[in-house]
């Protein structure tokens, strides 16, 4: 109690990890080779449209080399780029539910050989 108010009520054995676990994952239990962990998958039927444009910028074909441009002094002239009006963003395949999904795999539990039930866990030794 703190200032005559309960700050905690429960079991040291059940609520705190003071003892080894009663059960552990079986180290001999292995995930089956055909187990499917992924709940979603790429749709094998989905294909990128032929007219899909992924280039965000394009060369401005209307741009002209300035009259006062000097290749020796200014370097080789390159036309500027502009936003591509046909840009549709990055394409990604549609995701669908995976029919082979079996759920999250977890090894079966076995009794922990190192577990010892400590009845006097909360008792202080008397001096």
N, C-alpha and C positions, 0 to 999 in steps of 0.2 A: 504494500500500500504506500501511496505517496499522498501526504496531506489527507489521510483517512479516506482516500478514494482508490478503488482497485484500478491498477494500471494494466494488469494482465491476469487472466484466469485461464488455465488450461493444463496441459500435461507436458512436462519436459521431454518425456520419451516420444510422444506423438507429434508435438508441435515444433520441436527443435531437432536438428540432426546431430545428436550427441552420441548416438550408437550407430553401429554399422547397420545397413539396411537389412530388413528381414528377408527380402527377396532380391535377387539380382538377375540380370539377363543371362541366359544360358550361353556360355562362350562356345559351345559346340553346335548351337542352332545357327544355321546359315540361311541367308535369303535365297530363295529359289532363283535359278538363272533366268527363268521366264517371267519373273516378277516385274510389273510395270509401275514405276513410281510417279510418272507424270500424268496428272489429271487432264491436262490439255495437250494438244498436239497440232502441228501445222496441217492444214487441210490439203491433202494430196491432190485434190481437184482444182484448187485455187492457183491460177496462173496470172503473172503480171500482164496487164493489157499491152498490146503492141504499141499503142500511142502514148504510153506513160512517159512523161518527161521528168528526169531526175536532176537535170542541170539547173541549178538555182540562178546562175548568171550566164549571160551570153555576150558575144562580141557585138558591139553596136555597129551594124553595117552601114548606118547613115553617117557615121563620123568620118570626117575628112582630115587629112594631115594639114596642120596649120601652115600658112604660107611662109611664116617666119621660122619654121622649124629647121634647125641645122643638124644634120645627122652626126657630123663630127663633134659638135659641141654638146648637143642634147642627147645623143645616142639614137639608136634605131627607133623609129616611131612605131608604137603599137596602138591599135584602136582601143578605146576604153570599153569596159563591159557595162552592161545594164541588166536590170532584173529581167528574167525570162518570163514572159507572160504565160507561157505554156507549162511552167513549173507546177507540179502537183505534190511535191514533197517526197520524202523517202517512202518507197513502197514496201509493205511487209505483208507476208502471207497471212491469210485469215486463220484464226485459231479455233479449233473445235474440241468438244469433249472427246477424250481418248476412250474408245470402247474397250480397250484392254486394261484400263486402269483398275488396279486391285486395292488401292488404298495405301496408307502409310504402313510399311512393314516394320514390325518390331519383334525382336527375338522373344521366345517364350521365357517366362519367369521360372526360376527355380529357387529353392531355399538356399540362403546364404550360409555356407559352412562356417564363416567367421562371425556370424551373428551370435551375440550372447545377451540374453535378457537380463538387464541390471535392475533388480527390484529396488535397491536402495540408492537410486541415482540422485535423488534430491536430498538425501540425508547427509548432514555434516558429521564427520567423525567426532566423537566426544573426546575432550582432552583430559 
